[in-house]
Amino acid sequence: MDAIYIYQNIILSGIDMPENKMSDENPEIEGDEIEQNSVAKGTDYELFVKAVYEALLVADGIDNVAVNHNIKLMGKSGCEHQIDVFWEFQIAGCTHKVAIECKSYNSRVSIGRVRDFYGVLTDIPNLQGIFATKLGYQSGAQKYASHYGINLKEIREKPEDADWEGRIRTINFQINVVEPNILDFRPNLSLSAQNRYQQGQQIALKFGTHDPLIFDAQNNPIETFETLRGKLPHNGKDIEFATHRFDFPSHTLKTATESIDIEAVTIDYSVRVTKIDPIKIEADKFVKAIIKDVKSGEIKFIEK
């Protein structure tokens, strides 16, 4: 019985070994690829978080701080700890150190990950901790972090629909180009100006469209030919012919060659309205990142 048992084992092993070897090769390769992809993905997320906090520090007026990636710090225990993102700065003689643990998970972070990070924070003196991930945290992780003062953040590149609540996300512009065209420009002279000129006398007025033209009683320029053109009424519609009177009691029309007291200006004009295709502006295109504080629910948008 013993001889037969050993003999069967030898035969079966001889048959199974090549098959087991073949079947084990592919899983090992696939496992390596998954691990490499996971590391690369994690590194990309760490660098993304680093860039986000660099932008935040500059926005807060702290632009001389180096934000480091993937550094090692020695703890009180004598153990060395790898830190994903780290920076430190001094204010009023006090040194502030901040470490960020980054996890690019496709699910919510568990309490175990937060607990591990807390172990690092307690081993390195005077270190403030921020935990960053994309999809949020399990309830246990939130309770644990709140108790031990670990700041939980959701940091992601693309805002979700809920993140836009209370914010303008899309703006639609309908632009109409309105072009009034002045056909005739007639100053209405004051009584003293009428007495100054003989009946039928021609007055030559030469001025630029943007030159000061109408002056008030204190000799302050208040209108140009162009500003008057822009104030002609139109209601956004084409007009073949219209007349409008601008009242300027006790004012003066001044050019390089004439200074005439007036009471008003009458303008004949037409209007052409050109409609431009609607323009749509989506705020998503201008967002570099979104940061949500898990405890307070506050959301910040980082612009590109």
C-alpha positions as YAML, in Angstrom:
chain: A
units: angstrom
residues:
- id: 1
  name: MET
  ca: [0.00, 0.00, 0.00]
- id: 2
  name: ASP
  ca: [2.79, 2.37, 0.88]
- id: 3
  name: ALA
  ca: [4.69, 1.62, -2.33]
- id: 4
  name: ILE
  ca: [1.62, 2.23, -4.45]
- id: 5
  name: TYR
  ca: [0.88, 5.54, -2.67]
- id: 6
  name: ILE
  ca: [4.39, 6.89, -3.30]
- id: 7
  name: TYR
  ca: [4.32, 5.69, -6.90]
- id: 8
  name: GLN
  ca: [1.01, 7.47, -7.57]
- id: 9
  name: ASN
  ca: [2.34, 10.70, -6.09]
- id: 10
  name: ILE
  ca: [5.39, 10.64, -8.30]
- id: 11
  name: ILE
  ca: [3.34, 10.01, -11.41]
- id: 12
  name: LEU
  ca: [0.78, 12.70, -10.61]
- id: 13
  name: SER
  ca: [3.47, 15.24, -9.79]
- id: 14
  name: GLY
  ca: [5.19, 14.53, -13.06]
- id: 15
  name: ILE
  ca: [1.96, 15.20, -14.93]
- id: 16
  name: ASP
  ca: [0.83, 18.28, -12.91]
- id: 17
  name: MET
  ca: [4.06, 20.27, -12.70]
- id: 18
  name: PRO
  ca: [4.15, 21.57, -16.30]
- id: 19
  name: GLU
  ca: [0.45, 22.51, -16.17]
- id: 20
  name: ASN
  ca: [0.81, 24.34, -12.86]
- id: 21
  name: LYS
  ca: [3.84, 26.19, -14.13]
- id: 22
  name: MET
  ca: [1.99, 27.34, -17.23]
- id: 23
  name: SER
  ca: [-1.10, 28.39, -15.29]
- id: 24
  name: ASP
  ca: [0.94, 30.37, -12.73]
- id: 25
  name: GLU
  ca: [2.91, 32.41, -15.23]
- id: 26
  name: ASN
  ca: [0.11, 34.64, -16.55]
- id: 27
  name: PRO
  ca: [-1.35, 35.55, -13.14]
- id: 28
  name: GLU
  ca: [2.11, 36.58, -11.97]
- id: 29
  name: ILE
  ca: [2.58, 38.86, -15.00]
- id: 30
  name: GLU
  ca: [-0.91, 40.30, -14.64]
- id: 31
  name: GLY
  ca: [-0.29, 40.94, -10.95]
- id: 32
  name: ASP
  ca: [2.91, 42.82, -11.72]
- id: 33
  name: GLU
  ca: [1.11, 44.92, -14.32]
- id: 34
  name: ILE
  ca: [-1.71, 45.74, -11.90]
- id: 35
  name: GLU
  ca: [0.76, 46.71, -9.20]
- id: 36
  name: GLN
  ca: [2.76, 48.90, -11.59]
- id: 37
  name: ASN
  ca: [-0.41, 50.57, -12.86]
- id: 38
  name: SER
  ca: [-1.57, 51.15, -9.29]
- id: 39
  name: VAL
  ca: [1.77, 52.72, -8.32]
- id: 40
  name: ALA
  ca: [1.76, 54.95, -11.41]
- id: 41
  name: LYS
  ca: [-1.84, 55.96, -10.74]
- id: 42
  name: GLY
  ca: [-1.05, 56.71, -7.12]
- id: 43
  name: THR
  ca: [1.98, 58.80, -8.06]
- id: 44
  name: ASP
  ca: [-0.05, 60.80, -10.57]
- id: 45
  name: TYR
  ca: [-2.62, 61.55, -7.88]
- id: 46
  name: GLU
  ca: [0.07, 62.56, -5.39]
- id: 47
  name: LEU
  ca: [1.55, 65.01, -7.90]
- id: 48
  name: PHE
  ca: [-1.94, 66.33, -8.64]
- id: 49
  name: VAL
  ca: [-2.59, 66.98, -4.95]
- id: 50
  name: LYS
  ca: [0.83, 68.60, -4.66]
- id: 51
  name: ALA
  ca: [0.00, 71.01, -7.50]
- id: 52
  name: VAL
  ca: [-3.37, 71.82, -5.93]
- id: 53
  name: TYR
  ca: [-1.84, 72.79, -2.59]
- id: 54
  name: GLU
  ca: [0.88, 74.80, -4.30]
- id: 55
  name: ALA
  ca: [-1.90, 76.84, -5.91]
- id: 56
  name: LEU
  ca: [-3.75, 77.17, -2.58]
- id: 57
  name: LEU
  ca: [-0.66, 78.38, -0.75]
- id: 58
  name: VAL
  ca: [0.00, 81.02, -3.40]
- id: 59
  name: ALA
  ca: [-3.65, 82.12, -3.24]
- id: 60
  name: ASP
  ca: [-3.28, 82.50, 0.55]
- id: 61
  name: GLY
  ca: [-0.22, 84.69, 0.08]
- id: 62
  name: ILE
  ca: [2.30, 81.99, 1.07]
- id: 63
  name: ASP
  ca: [4.33, 81.80, -2.13]
- id: 64
  name: ASN
  ca: [7.81, 81.08, -0.78]
- id: 65
  name: VAL
  ca: [7.12, 77.58, 0.54]
- id: 66
  name: ALA
  ca: [8.47, 74.47, -1.18]
- id: 67
  name: VAL
  ca: [5.86, 71.73, -1.43]
- id: 68
  name: ASN
  ca: [7.69, 68.40, -1.56]
- id: 69
  name: HIS
  ca: [6.66, 65.06, -2.98]
- id: 70
  name: ASN
  ca: [7.57, 61.59, -1.74]
- id: 71
  name: ILE
  ca: [9.97, 62.42, 1.08]
- id: 72
  name: LYS
  ca: [11.02, 60.44, 4.16]
- id: 73
  name: LEU
  ca: [10.94, 61.73, 7.74]
- id: 74
  name: MET
  ca: [12.42, 60.11, 10.83]
- id: 75
  name: GLY
  ca: [10.03, 59.46, 13.69]
- id: 76
  name: LYS
  ca: [10.62, 59.42, 17.46]
- id: 77
  name: SER
  ca: [10.64, 55.65, 17.29]
- id: 78
  name: GLY
  ca: [13.66, 55.67, 15.01]
- id: 79
  name: CYS
  ca: [11.53, 54.45, 12.13]
- id: 80
  name: GLU
  ca: [11.54, 56.28, 8.80]
- id: 81
  name: HIS
  ca: [8.19, 57.24, 7.29]
- id: 82
  name: GLN
  ca: [7.37, 57.94, 3.66]
- id: 83
  name: ILE
  ca: [5.27, 61.10, 3.18]
- id: 84
  name: ASP
  ca: [3.36, 61.64, -0.07]
- id: 85
  name: VAL
  ca: [3.19, 65.45, 0.08]
- id: 86
  name: PHE
  ca: [4.91, 67.65, 2.66]
- id: 87
  name: TRP
  ca: [5.65, 71.29, 3.35]
- id: 88
  name: GLU
  ca: [6.68, 73.43, 6.28]
- id: 89
  name: PHE
  ca: [6.86, 77.15, 6.97]
- id: 90
  name: GLN
  ca: [7.39, 79.55, 9.85]
- id: 91
  name: ILE
  ca: [4.99, 82.20, 11.13]
- id: 92
  name: ALA
  ca: [5.77, 84.35, 14.17]
- id: 93
  name: GLY
  ca: [8.65, 82.07, 15.10]
- id: 94
  name: CYS
  ca: [6.54, 78.91, 15.02]
- id: 95
  name: THR
  ca: [7.23, 76.11, 12.55]
- id: 96
  name: HIS
  ca: [4.23, 74.50, 10.87]
- id: 97
  name: LYS
  ca: [4.65, 71.09, 9.27]
- id: 98
  name: VAL
  ca: [1.97, 69.54, 7.10]
- id: 99
  name: ALA
  ca: [1.87, 66.00, 5.72]
- id: 100
  name: ILE
  ca: [-0.69, 64.76, 3.19]
- id: 101
  name: GLU
  ca: [-1.53, 61.10, 2.70]
- id: 102
  name: CYS
  ca: [-2.91, 60.55, -0.81]
- id: 103
  name: LYS
  ca: [-5.03, 57.57, -1.86]
- id: 104
  name: SER
  ca: [-6.37, 57.33, -5.40]
- id: 105
  name: TYR
  ca: [-8.99, 54.70, -4.59]
- id: 106
  name: ASN
  ca: [-12.08, 53.77, -6.56]
- id: 107
  name: SER
  ca: [-13.98, 53.32, -3.30]
- id: 108
  name: ARG
  ca: [-14.30, 55.13, 0.02]
- id: 109
  name: VAL
  ca: [-11.30, 55.07, 2.37]
- id: 110
  name: SER
  ca: [-11.62, 52.73, 5.36]
- id: 111
  name: ILE
  ca: [-10.80, 53.42, 8.99]
- id: 112
  name: GLY
  ca: [-7.70, 51.24, 8.72]
- id: 113
  name: ARG
  ca: [-5.99, 53.62, 6.29]
- id: 114
  name: VAL
  ca: [-6.73, 56.63, 8.48]
- id: 115
  name: ARG
  ca: [-5.51, 54.74, 11.54]
- id: 116
  name: ASP
  ca: [-2.23, 53.92, 9.81]
- id: 117
  name: PHE
  ca: [-1.74, 57.58, 8.94]
- id: 118
  name: TYR
  ca: [-2.43, 58.57, 12.54]
- id: 119
  name: GLY
  ca: [0.42, 56.29, 13.60]
- id: 120
  name: VAL
  ca: [2.78, 58.31, 11.37]
- id: 121
  name: LEU
  ca: [1.51, 61.61, 12.76]
- id: 122
  name: THR
  ca: [2.04, 60.55, 16.37]
- id: 123
  name: ASP
  ca: [5.58, 59.36, 15.63]
- id: 124
  name: ILE
  ca: [6.69, 62.64, 14.00]
- id: 125
  name: PRO
  ca: [6.56, 65.68, 16.34]
- id: 126
  name: ASN
  ca: [4.49, 68.78, 15.47]
- id: 127
  name: LEU
  ca: [3.07, 67.33, 12.27]
- id: 128
  name: GLN
  ca: [-0.40, 68.27, 11.02]
- id: 129
  name: GLY
  ca: [-2.14, 65.68, 8.90]
- id: 130
  name: ILE
  ca: [-4.35, 65.90, 5.82]
- id: 131
  name: PHE
  ca: [-5.80, 62.82, 4.15]
- id: 132
  name: ALA
  ca: [-6.72, 63.24, 0.48]
- id: 133
  name: THR
  ca: [-8.78, 60.91, -1.69]
- id: 134
  name: LYS
  ca: [-11.25, 61.15, -4.57]
- id: 135
  name: LEU
  ca: [-14.42, 59.34, -3.53]
- id: 136
  name: GLY
  ca: [-14.79, 60.00, 0.18]
- id: 137
  name: TYR
  ca: [-14.52, 58.04, 3.43]
- id: 138
  name: GLN
  ca: [-16.39, 55.37, 5.31]
- id: 139
  name: SER
  ca: [-18.25, 56.53, 8.42]
- id: 140
  name: GLY
  ca: [-15.76, 54.89, 10.77]
- id: 141
  name: ALA
  ca: [-12.87, 56.66, 9.08]
- id: 142
  name: GLN
  ca: [-14.66, 59.99, 9.46]
- id: 143
  name: LYS
  ca: [-15.31, 59.46, 13.17]
- id: 144
  name: TYR
  ca: [-11.73, 58.36, 13.82]
- id: 145
  name: ALA
  ca: [-10.25, 61.31, 11.92]
- id: 146
  name: SER
  ca: [-12.54, 63.81, 13.63]
- id: 147
  name: HIS
  ca: [-11.56, 62.53, 17.07]
- id: 148
  name: TYR
  ca: [-7.82, 62.70, 16.39]
- id: 149
  name: GLY
  ca: [-7.82, 65.96, 14.43]
- id: 150
  name: ILE
  ca: [-6.97, 64.57, 11.00]
- id: 151
  name: ASN
  ca: [-8.30, 66.77, 8.20]
- id: 152
  name: LEU
  ca: [-10.14, 64.68, 5.60]
- id: 153
  name: LYS
  ca: [-10.36, 66.09, 2.09]
- id: 154
  name: GLU
  ca: [-11.94, 64.99, -1.16]
- id: 155
  name: ILE
  ca: [-9.71, 66.29, -3.95]
- id: 156
  name: ARG
  ca: [-10.58, 65.49, -7.52]
- id: 157
  name: GLU
  ca: [-10.09, 66.91, -10.96]
- id: 158
  name: LYS
  ca: [-13.67, 66.92, -12.19]
- id: 159
  name: PRO
  ca: [-16.51, 68.30, -10.05]
- id: 160
  name: GLU
  ca: [-19.59, 66.15, -9.63]
- id: 161
  name: ASP
  ca: [-23.08, 67.47, -10.32]
- id: 162
  name: ALA
  ca: [-23.74, 67.93, -6.59]
- id: 163
  name: ASP
  ca: [-20.65, 70.12, -6.25]
- id: 164
  name: TRP
  ca: [-22.26, 72.80, -8.41]
- id: 165
  name: GLU
  ca: [-25.21, 73.34, -6.08]
- id: 166
  name: GLY
  ca: [-25.56, 77.06, -5.46]
- id: 167
  name: ARG
  ca: [-23.00, 77.90, -8.17]
- id: 168
  name: ILE
  ca: [-23.30, 79.07, -11.76]
- id: 169
  name: ARG
  ca: [-22.19, 76.22, -14.01]
- id: 170
  name: THR
  ca: [-23.27, 77.32, -17.49]
- id: 171
  name: ILE
  ca: [-23.72, 80.78, -19.02]
- id: 172
  name: ASN
  ca: [-25.47, 81.28, -22.35]
- id: 173
  name: PHE
  ca: [-24.83, 84.55, -24.19]
- id: 174
  name: GLN
  ca: [-27.02, 85.93, -26.93]
- id: 175
  name: ILE
  ca: [-25.16, 88.92, -28.34]
- id: 176
  name: ASN
  ca: [-26.76, 91.44, -30.65]
- id: 177
  name: VAL
  ca: [-24.46, 93.98, -32.29]
- id: 178
  name: VAL
  ca: [-26.33, 97.30, -32.52]
- id: 179
  name: GLU
  ca: [-24.91, 99.89, -34.93]
- id: 180
  name: PRO
  ca: [-26.64, 103.29, -34.90]
- id: 181
  name: ASN
  ca: [-25.71, 105.39, -37.92]
- id: 182
  name: ILE
  ca: [-26.09, 109.17, -37.57]
- id: 183
  name: LEU
  ca: [-27.65, 110.69, -40.69]
- id: 184
  name: ASP
  ca: [-27.89, 114.30, -39.53]
- id: 185
  name: PHE
  ca: [-26.58, 116.24, -36.51]
- id: 186
  name: ARG
  ca: [-28.27, 119.58, -35.66]
- id: 187
  name: PRO
  ca: [-27.36, 121.76, -32.68]
- id: 188
  name: ASN
  ca: [-30.33, 123.69, -31.30]
- id: 189
  name: LEU
  ca: [-28.85, 127.10, -30.57]
- id: 190
  name: SER
  ca: [-29.67, 129.17, -27.52]
- id: 191
  name: LEU
  ca: [-31.37, 132.55, -27.97]
- id: 192
  name: SER
  ca: [-28.10, 134.41, -27.48]
- id: 193
  name: ALA
  ca: [-26.39, 132.21, -30.10]
- id: 194
  name: GLN
  ca: [-29.20, 132.82, -32.56]
- id: 195
  name: ASN
  ca: [-28.72, 136.59, -32.13]
- id: 196
  name: ARG
  ca: [-25.00, 136.14, -32.67]
- id: 197
  name: TYR
  ca: [-25.32, 134.71, -36.19]
- id: 198
  name: GLN
  ca: [-27.07, 136.25, -39.14]
- id: 199
  name: GLN
  ca: [-30.07, 134.43, -40.61]
- id: 200
  name: GLY
  ca: [-28.96, 131.95, -43.23]
- id: 201
  name: GLN
  ca: [-25.31, 132.06, -42.14]
- id: 202
  name: GLN
  ca: [-23.49, 128.74, -42.49]
- id: 203
  name: ILE
  ca: [-21.45, 127.43, -39.56]
- id: 204
  name: ALA
  ca: [-18.69, 124.91, -40.28]
- id: 205
  name: LEU
  ca: [-18.14, 122.44, -37.43]
- id: 206
  name: LYS
  ca: [-15.16, 120.08, -37.59]
- id: 207
  name: PHE
  ca: [-14.51, 117.58, -34.80]
- id: 208
  name: GLY
  ca: [-13.47, 114.00, -34.19]
- id: 209
  name: THR
  ca: [-15.99, 111.41, -33.11]
- id: 210
  name: HIS
  ca: [-14.22, 110.96, -29.76]
- id: 211
  name: ASP
  ca: [-13.31, 114.62, -29.16]
- id: 212
  name: PRO
  ca: [-15.04, 116.42, -26.24]
- id: 213
  name: LEU
  ca: [-17.99, 118.18, -27.84]
- id: 214
  name: ILE
  ca: [-20.67, 119.17, -25.31]
- id: 215
  name: PHE
  ca: [-19.60, 121.13, -22.20]
- id: 216
  name: ASP
  ca: [-21.70, 122.04, -19.15]
- id: 217
  name: ALA
  ca: [-21.99, 125.45, -17.50]
- id: 218
  name: GLN
  ca: [-18.80, 124.77, -15.49]
- id: 219
  name: ASN
  ca: [-16.94, 124.00, -18.73]
- id: 220
  name: ASN
  ca: [-16.71, 120.27, -17.98]
- id: 221
  name: PRO
  ca: [-16.83, 117.98, -21.05]
- id: 222
  name: ILE
  ca: [-19.84, 115.65, -20.77]
- id: 223
  name: GLU
  ca: [-20.46, 114.24, -24.24]
- id: 224
  name: THR
  ca: [-18.71, 113.34, -27.48]
- id: 225
  name: PHE
  ca: [-20.20, 112.58, -30.86]
- id: 226
  name: GLU
  ca: [-19.58, 108.87, -30.17]
- id: 227
  name: THR
  ca: [-21.23, 108.86, -26.72]
- id: 228
  name: LEU
  ca: [-24.29, 110.55, -28.19]
- id: 229
  name: ARG
  ca: [-24.43, 107.91, -30.92]
- id: 230
  name: GLY
  ca: [-24.31, 105.17, -28.28]
- id: 231
  name: LYS
  ca: [-27.26, 106.71, -26.41]
- id: 232
  name: LEU
  ca: [-29.64, 106.77, -29.37]
- id: 233
  name: PRO
  ca: [-32.76, 104.68, -28.52]
- id: 234
  name: HIS
  ca: [-33.32, 101.50, -30.56]
- id: 235
  name: ASN
  ca: [-34.91, 98.65, -28.47]
- id: 236
  name: GLY
  ca: [-32.62, 96.16, -30.19]
- id: 237
  name: LYS
  ca: [-34.46, 96.44, -33.50]
- id: 238
  name: ASP
  ca: [-33.57, 97.64, -36.98]
- id: 239
  name: ILE
  ca: [-34.67, 101.24, -37.66]
- id: 240
  name: GLU
  ca: [-34.72, 102.79, -41.09]
- id: 241
  name: PHE
  ca: [-35.19, 106.37, -39.88]
- id: 242
  name: ALA
  ca: [-35.72, 108.04, -36.51]
- id: 243
  name: THR
  ca: [-35.13, 111.38, -34.83]
- id: 244
  name: HIS
  ca: [-34.07, 112.00, -31.26]
- id: 245
  name: ARG
  ca: [-33.48, 115.21, -29.31]
- id: 246
  name: PHE
  ca: [-30.93, 115.45, -26.49]
- id: 247
  name: ASP
  ca: [-31.66, 118.43, -24.22]
- id: 248
  name: PHE
  ca: [-28.65, 120.40, -23.00]
- id: 249
  name: PRO
  ca: [-29.94, 123.65, -21.44]
- id: 250
  name: SER
  ca: [-27.21, 126.23, -20.80]
- id: 251
  name: HIS
  ca: [-24.54, 124.06, -22.40]
- id: 252
  name: THR
  ca: [-21.87, 124.81, -24.98]
- id: 253
  name: LEU
  ca: [-20.87, 123.00, -28.14]
- id: 254
  name: LYS
  ca: [-17.13, 123.45, -28.66]
- id: 255
  name: THR
  ca: [-14.90, 122.57, -31.57]
- id: 256
  name: ALA
  ca: [-11.44, 123.70, -32.56]
- id: 257
  name: THR
  ca: [-12.93, 126.69, -34.42]
- id: 258
  name: GLU
  ca: [-16.33, 127.37, -32.77]
- id: 259
  name: SER
  ca: [-17.89, 127.74, -29.32]
- id: 260
  name: ILE
  ca: [-21.70, 127.88, -29.51]
- id: 261
  name: ASP
  ca: [-24.25, 128.11, -26.70]
- id: 262
  name: ILE
  ca: [-26.92, 125.46, -27.22]
- id: 263
  name: GLU
  ca: [-30.12, 124.21, -25.62]
- id: 264
  name: ALA
  ca: [-30.26, 120.81, -27.32]
- id: 265
  name: VAL
  ca: [-28.95, 118.58, -30.09]
- id: 266
  name: THR
  ca: [-31.24, 116.85, -32.58]
- id: 267
  name: ILE
  ca: [-30.03, 113.75, -34.42]
- id: 268
  name: ASP
  ca: [-31.54, 111.84, -37.34]
- id: 269
  name: TYR
  ca: [-30.35, 108.26, -37.45]
- id: 270
  name: SER
  ca: [-30.88, 104.65, -38.57]
- id: 271
  name: VAL
  ca: [-30.08, 101.42, -36.72]
- id: 272
  name: ARG
  ca: [-28.81, 98.05, -37.92]
- id: 273
  name: VAL
  ca: [-28.92, 95.06, -35.56]
- id: 274
  name: THR
  ca: [-26.76, 91.98, -36.25]
- id: 275
  name: LYS
  ca: [-27.43, 88.81, -34.23]
- id: 276
  name: ILE
  ca: [-24.42, 86.64, -33.42]
- id: 277
  name: ASP
  ca: [-24.76, 82.89, -32.85]
- id: 278
  name: PRO
  ca: [-25.36, 82.06, -29.15]
- id: 279
  name: ILE
  ca: [-22.23, 81.56, -27.04]
- id: 280
  name: LYS
  ca: [-22.14, 78.93, -24.30]
- id: 281
  name: ILE
  ca: [-19.59, 79.09, -21.50]
- id: 282
  name: GLU
  ca: [-19.25, 76.00, -19.30]
- id: 283
  name: ALA
  ca: [-17.46, 76.57, -16.01]
- id: 284
  name: ASP
  ca: [-16.26, 72.94, -15.93]
- id: 285
  name: LYS
  ca: [-13.65, 73.83, -18.55]
- id: 286
  name: PHE
  ca: [-12.04, 76.38, -16.22]
- id: 287
  name: VAL
  ca: [-11.83, 74.16, -13.13]
- id: 288
  name: LYS
  ca: [-8.43, 72.65, -12.32]
- id: 289
  name: ALA
  ca: [-9.55, 70.87, -9.15]
- id: 290
  name: ILE
  ca: [-12.19, 70.73, -6.47]
- id: 291
  name: ILE
  ca: [-11.45, 70.44, -2.76]
- id: 292
  name: LYS
  ca: [-14.15, 69.39, -0.34]
- id: 293
  name: ASP
  ca: [-13.63, 69.45, 3.41]
- id: 294
  name: VAL
  ca: [-15.40, 66.32, 4.63]
- id: 295
  name: LYS
  ca: [-16.17, 67.63, 8.12]
- id: 296
  name: SER
  ca: [-17.55, 71.07, 7.20]
- id: 297
  name: GLY
  ca: [-18.77, 70.24, 3.70]
- id: 298
  name: GLU
  ca: [-17.09, 73.41, 2.37]
- id: 299
  name: ILE
  ca: [-16.14, 73.19, -1.31]
- id: 300
  name: LYS
  ca: [-13.40, 75.19, -3.04]
- id: 301
  name: PHE
  ca: [-12.88, 75.41, -6.78]
- id: 302
  name: ILE
  ca: [-9.34, 75.82, -8.06]
- id: 303
  name: GLU
  ca: [-9.24, 77.57, -11.43]
- id: 304
  name: LYS
  ca: [-6.91, 76.57, -14.21]
...
